[in-house]
């Protein structure tokens, strides 16, 4: 007979995961695969002790992983895009012209702003990080900035755009789960997103001004990178039409997988036509990534990446995280934890804070954006309606913590993806991901002050619906 999960039993897999993660990151330096496996094992054992059979637990894991399959395909294609866009000279051209026109004093704020514009247009934080973000990392290296600082600015910009773009999957999922409409959701998010992003840009200007004053720009390093790029690639401004084409495809709402596959293949075609790369090499690059020895260490370390194989580590984490989430969701562990938080809700401030906290609990337990958005939204939607608070406040909260704040989780899929693409560990860039700190904080402030919190009488609306 199945026992109802207690809060103590529900916490065991999460505590096991966090404990193993702390040891793996700070002591063993072994990454997050084993800690997530520890969490899965702990969740499975607790489930079996509570009365579920192994076959049922296995089905829970499969159900959780099924949700991740579209993301798995997108990750594989992004690996191909990174490889072919480097081989074709698209990313090298972006780096070359970026080094020529960007000034050190404004570089880091520009990184956040431009990445944000690209991301809001593409509707994809992952794609913007893997393309313009990667280019900015090389430019930042040439300008003498800390990789962690530049990566933090890239991530802030990427998730600013991802959060507001109507093309983003998370931006569509959040209002659907909170039972509000997309337009109201996006409009309501402007209250926390715009101020948080402007403050982030100001902080990047202050921090980068100090970094520039202390370190200065290594002109020789910049020239070495530009020379290395010219020696290895054909650099031409027409190659910049590739990211423009990608933006156009996304604006026209072309399905993500066909659009990304198309620009990946086109990158390979350009590599053959412009750079003279053989078809055999293109297939190898799509598989294992781009490799070059230009003689410039900084350039080689940032360009030698991409390919399907480079995404397997991230996909492994995604599968483990969603398998864990599947168990915790189906056994009711998440519900127990969030209901415990809901019992403390007595005001708008505590409701908003509990929503943010529960979203972070799911984020830390699973590392998966979709679960961190879906579970709290479905759990809290009735409470928001009962308290007469518009559920667009709920959708804004779960986006704040589930879409953006999850980047503060070192083993979360977004942080692990960014680390793999940008070549910077989560521990280095998380302190500089200012936007990820500010957006959840602003929502908590709004909750306790009442600013921007919209009320709605759902009881009256339901009665009117019945009378019709």
C-alpha positions in Angstrom: 0.0 0.0 0.0 1.3 3.4 -1.0 2.0 5.8 1.9 1.5 9.5 1.6 4.8 11.2 1.4 5.8 13.1 4.5 7.9 16.3 4.3 10.8 14.4 5.9 10.8 11.7 3.2 10.3 14.3 0.5 13.4 16.2 1.6 15.7 13.2 1.6 16.4 13.1 -2.2 16.9 16.9 -2.3 19.2 16.9 0.7 21.1 13.9 -0.9 21.4 15.8 -4.2 22.6 19.1 -2.6 25.1 17.3 -0.3 26.6 15.2 -3.1 26.7 18.3 -5.4 28.6 20.3 -2.8 31.1 17.6 -2.4 31.4 17.0 -6.2 31.8 20.7 -7.0 34.0 21.9 -4.2 36.0 18.7 -3.2 36.0 16.1 -5.9 35.8 18.5 -8.9 33.8 15.8 -10.7 30.8 17.7 -12.1 27.1 17.0 -11.5 26.4 13.7 -13.2 27.1 11.6 -10.1 25.3 13.9 -7.7 22.2 13.8 -9.9 22.4 10.0 -10.0 22.6 10.0 -6.2 19.4 12.1 -6.1 17.7 9.7 -8.5 18.8 6.7 -6.4 17.6 8.3 -3.2 14.3 9.3 -4.7 13.8 5.7 -6.1 14.6 4.1 -2.7 12.2 6.5 -0.9 9.5 5.7 -3.4 9.9 1.9 -3.0 9.9 2.2 0.8 6.7 4.2 0.5 4.9 1.4 -1.5 5.6 2.0 -5.2 7.0 -0.9 -7.2 10.2 -0.6 -9.2 8.2 -0.8 -12.5 6.1 2.2 -11.3 9.3 4.1 -10.4 10.8 3.3 -13.8 7.7 4.6 -15.5 7.9 7.8 -13.5 11.5 8.4 -14.7 10.5 7.6 -18.3 7.6 10.1 -18.1 9.9 12.8 -16.7 12.5 12.2 -19.5 9.9 12.3 -22.2 9.4 16.0 -21.5 13.0 16.6 -22.2 13.2 15.0 -25.7 12.4 18.2 -27.7 15.2 20.0 -25.7 17.6 17.0 -26.4 17.1 17.4 -30.2 17.6 21.2 -29.9 20.8 20.8 -27.9 22.2 18.3 -30.5 21.5 20.8 -33.3 23.0 23.7 -31.3 26.2 21.6 -31.1 26.2 21.3 -34.9 25.5 25.0 -35.3 28.4 26.0 -33.1 30.8 23.7 -35.1 29.6 24.8 -38.6 29.3 28.5 -37.7 32.9 28.5 -36.6 34.1 26.4 -39.6 32.2 28.7 -42.0 33.8 31.8 -40.5 30.5 33.3 -39.2 31.5 33.4 -35.5 35.2 34.3 -36.4 33.8 37.3 -38.5 31.6 38.4 -35.5 34.7 38.3 -33.3 36.9 40.1 -35.8 34.6 43.1 -36.3 33.7 43.1 -32.7 37.3 43.6 -31.7 37.6 46.4 -34.2 34.7 48.5 -33.1 34.0 47.8 -29.4 35.7 50.0 -26.8 36.8 48.5 -23.4 34.9 51.1 -21.3 31.5 50.1 -22.6 32.3 46.5 -23.6 30.6 44.5 -20.8 27.3 46.6 -20.8 27.3 46.2 -24.6 27.6 42.4 -24.2 24.5 42.3 -22.0 22.5 44.7 -24.2 23.4 43.1 -27.6 22.9 39.5 -26.3 19.6 40.6 -24.9 18.5 42.1 -28.3 19.5 38.9 -30.1 17.9 36.7 -27.5 14.5 38.5 -27.5 14.5 38.3 -31.3 15.5 34.6 -31.5 13.4 33.6 -28.4 16.2 31.3 -27.4 18.8 31.9 -24.6 20.7 28.8 -25.7 21.1 29.9 -29.3 22.2 33.4 -28.4 24.7 32.1 -25.9 26.1 29.6 -28.4 26.5 32.2 -31.1 26.9 35.9 -30.1 27.8 34.9 -26.6 30.7 32.7 -27.7 32.0 35.6 -29.9 31.8 38.0 -27.0 33.9 35.6 -24.9 36.8 35.8 -27.4 36.5 39.5 -27.7 36.5 39.9 -23.9 39.6 37.7 -23.7 41.3 40.1 -26.1 40.2 43.1 -24.1 41.6 41.7 -20.9 38.3 41.1 -19.1 37.6 38.3 -16.6 35.9 35.4 -18.4 33.4 35.1 -15.5 32.4 38.7 -15.8 31.8 38.5 -19.6 30.0 35.2 -19.2 27.8 36.7 -16.5 26.9 39.6 -18.9 26.1 37.1 -21.7 23.8 35.1 -19.5 22.0 38.2 -18.1 21.4 39.4 -21.7 20.4 35.9 -22.9 17.8 35.4 -20.2 16.5 39.0 -20.4 15.6 38.2 -24.0 14.4 34.7 -23.3 12.0 36.0 -20.6 10.3 38.6 -22.7 10.3 37.0 -26.1 6.9 35.7 -27.3 8.8 33.1 -29.2 10.4 31.6 -26.1 9.0 28.2 -24.9 9.2 29.2 -21.2 7.4 32.5 -21.9 4.5 30.5 -23.4 4.5 27.7 -20.8 4.3 30.0 -17.8 1.0 31.8 -18.6 -0.5 28.5 -19.8 0.2 26.8 -16.5 -0.9 29.9 -14.5 -4.1 30.2 -16.5 -3.5 33.6 -17.9 -2.9 34.8 -21.5 0.5 35.4 -23.2 0.1 39.1 -23.9 -0.9 39.9 -20.3 2.0 37.8 -19.0 4.6 39.5 -21.2 3.2 43.0 -20.4 3.2 42.3 -16.7 6.8 41.1 -16.7 8.0 44.4 -18.0 7.7 45.7 -14.4 10.4 43.4 -13.0 12.4 42.7 -16.2 13.2 46.2 -17.5 14.3 47.7 -14.1 16.4 44.6 -13.2 18.1 44.6 -16.6 18.8 48.4 -16.4 20.3 47.9 -13.0 22.4 45.0 -14.3 23.8 47.1 -17.1 24.7 49.8 -14.7 26.4 47.3 -12.5 28.3 45.9 -15.5 29.5 49.4 -16.3 30.7 50.0 -12.8 32.4 46.6 -12.5 33.9 46.7 -16.0 35.2 50.3 -15.5 37.1 49.1 -12.4 38.4 46.0 -14.2 39.5 48.1 -17.2 41.2 50.6 -14.9 43.0 47.8 -13.0 43.9 45.6 -15.9 43.9 47.7 -19.1 43.5 46.5 -22.6 46.2 44.3 -24.1 46.5 45.8 -27.6 49.0 43.1 -28.6 46.6 40.4 -27.5 43.8 41.9 -29.6 46.1 42.2 -32.7 47.3 38.6 -32.2 43.7 37.3 -32.1 42.8 39.3 -35.2 45.9 38.1 -37.0 45.1 34.5 -36.0 41.6 34.9 -37.3 42.8 36.3 -40.6 45.4 33.5 -41.0 42.8 30.7 -40.4 39.6 32.1 -41.9 38.3 34.1 -44.8 36.7 37.1 -42.9 34.0 38.9 -44.8 31.0 41.1 -43.6 28.6 39.1 -45.8 29.0 36.2 -43.4 27.1 38.3 -40.8 24.0 37.6 -42.9 23.8 34.2 -41.3 22.7 35.4 -37.8 20.4 37.8 -39.6 18.8 34.9 -41.5 18.4 33.0 -38.2 16.6 36.0 -36.6 14.3 36.3 -39.6 13.3 32.6 -39.4 12.5 33.0 -35.7 10.5 36.2 -36.3 8.4 34.2 -38.9 7.8 31.6 -36.2 9.5 28.8 -38.1 9.5 25.8 -35.8 12.7 25.7 -33.8 14.1 22.3 -34.8 13.7 22.7 -38.6 15.0 26.3 -38.4 18.1 25.5 -36.4 18.8 22.4 -38.5 18.6 24.6 -41.6 21.0 27.2 -40.4 23.3 24.4 -39.2 23.4 22.8 -42.6 23.8 26.2 -44.3 26.8 26.9 -42.1 28.3 23.7 -43.4 27.6 24.8 -47.0 29.3 28.1 -46.4 32.3 26.4 -44.9 32.7 24.5 -48.1 32.1 27.5 -50.4 33.9 30.3 -48.5 36.5 28.5 -46.4 37.3 25.6 -48.8 36.6 23.0 -46.1 36.0 19.5 -47.5 32.6 17.8 -47.0 34.4 15.1 -45.0 35.7 17.7 -42.6 32.2 19.3 -42.3 30.7 15.9 -41.2 33.5 15.5 -38.7 33.0 19.0 -37.4 29.3 18.4 -37.0 30.1 15.3 -35.1 33.1 16.2 -32.9 33.4 20.0 -33.3 35.9 22.4 -34.8 39.6 22.1 -34.1 42.4 24.4 -35.1 45.9 25.3 -34.0 46.3 29.0 -34.8 49.2 29.6 -32.5 47.1 32.0 -30.4 46.2 30.1 -27.2 43.2 32.3 -26.2 41.7 31.9 -29.7 42.2 28.2 -29.9 40.7 27.5 -26.4 37.5 29.3 -27.4 37.1 28.2 -31.0 37.9 24.5 -30.5 34.4 23.5 -29.6 31.0 22.5 -31.0 29.7 19.3 -32.5 27.0 16.8 -31.5 29.4 15.1 -29.1 30.0 18.3 -27.1 26.4 18.3 -26.1 26.3 14.7 -24.7 27.4 15.8 -21.2 24.6 18.4 -21.0 22.1 16.0 -22.4 23.1 13.4 -19.8 22.4 16.0 -17.1 19.1 16.9 -18.6 18.0 13.2 -18.7 19.1 12.7 -15.1 17.4 15.9 -13.9 14.1 15.2 -15.6 14.2 11.5 -14.4 14.6 12.8 -10.8 11.9 15.4 -11.4 9.5 12.7 -12.7 9.9 10.6 -9.6 9.4 13.6 -7.2 6.4 14.8 -9.2 4.6 11.5 -9.5 5.1 10.4 -5.9 3.8 13.8 -4.7 7.1 14.9 -3.1 7.0 18.3 -4.8 3.3 18.8 -3.8 4.1 18.0 -0.2 7.0 20.5 -0.1 5.0 23.3 -1.8 1.9 22.7 0.3 4.0 23.1 3.4 5.0 26.5 2.0 1.4 27.3 1.1 0.4 26.8 4.8 2.5 29.8 5.7 0.7 32.1 3.2 -1.3 34.8 4.9 -0.6 37.8 2.8 0.3 38.9 -0.7 4.0 39.2 0.4 4.2 35.7 1.8 2.3 34.3 -1.2 4.8 35.8 -3.7 7.8 34.8 -1.5 6.4 31.2 -1.2 6.0 31.0 -5.0 9.6 32.2 -5.6 10.9 29.9 -2.9 9.0 26.8 -4.1 10.2 27.5 -7.6 13.8 27.6 -6.4 13.2 24.3 -4.4 12.1 22.6 -7.6 15.0 24.2 -9.5 17.6 23.0 -7.0 16.1 19.6 -6.8 15.7 18.9 -10.6 17.9 21.5 -12.4 15.2 21.7 -15.1 13.5 24.9 -16.2 10.2 23.3 -17.3 9.6 21.5 -14.0 10.6 24.7 -12.0 7.9 26.6 -13.9 5.2 24.0 -14.3 5.0 22.5 -10.8 4.8 25.7 -8.7 2.4 27.3 -11.2 0.0 24.4 -11.0 0.3 24.2 -7.2 -0.3 27.8 -6.5 -2.9 28.8 -9.2 -5.9 28.0 -7.0 -4.4 30.0 -4.0 -3.9 33.1 -6.2 -7.5 32.9 -7.4 -8.9 32.3 -3.9 -7.0 35.4 -2.6 -8.2 37.5 -5.5 -4.8 38.0 -7.0 -4.4 37.9 -10.8 -2.6 34.8 -11.9 -0.4 36.9 -14.2 1.4 37.7 -10.9 2.0 33.9 -10.5 3.3 33.5 -14.1 5.6 36.4 -13.6 7.0 34.8 -10.4 7.6 31.4 -11.8 9.4 33.0 -14.8 11.5 35.1 -12.5 12.8 32.1 -10.6 12.2 29.2 -13.0 13.4 30.8 -16.2 16.0 33.3 -14.9 16.9 32.4 -11.3 17.7 28.8 -12.2 20.9 30.1 -13.6 22.1 30.4 -9.9 21.9 26.6 -9.6 25.4 25.3 -10.5 24.0 21.9 -11.6 21.0 23.3 -13.4 20.7 22.6 -17.1 21.0 26.3 -18.1 24.2 26.9 -16.0 25.8 23.6 -17.2 25.0 24.5 -20.8 26.4 28.0 -20.5 29.5 26.6 -18.8 30.0 24.0 -21.6 29.6 26.6 -24.4 31.5 29.5 -22.9 34.2 27.5 -21.3 33.7 29.1 -17.9 32.6 27.2 -14.7 29.3 28.1 -13.0 31.2 29.1 -9.9 33.0 31.8 -12.0 30.0 33.4 -13.7 27.2 33.0 -11.2 28.5 35.9 -9.0 28.3 38.1 -12.1 24.9 37.0 -13.4 23.3 40.1 -11.8 20.0 39.8 -13.7 19.4 36.3 -12.2 19.7 37.7 -8.7 17.7 40.9 -9.3 14.5 39.6 -11.0 13.4 37.2 -8.2 14.4 39.8 -5.6 12.2 42.5 -7.3 9.2 40.2 -7.2 9.6 39.6 -3.5 9.8 43.4 -3.0 6.7 43.9 -5.1 4.9 41.3 -3.1 5.5 43.0 0.3 5.0 46.5 -1.0 2.0 45.7 -3.2 3.6 47.6 -6.2 2.6 46.2 -9.5 0.5 43.4 -7.9 -2.8 43.2 -9.8 -6.0 42.0 -8.2 -8.8 40.1 -9.8 -12.1 38.8 -8.6 -12.3 35.3 -10.0 -15.5 34.4 -8.0 -17.4 37.2 -9.9 -15.9 36.1 -13.2 -17.0 32.5 -12.6 -20.5 33.5 -11.7 -20.8 35.6 -14.9 -19.5 32.7 -16.9 -22.2 30.4 -15.4 -25.0 33.0 -16.0 -24.0 33.1 -19.7 
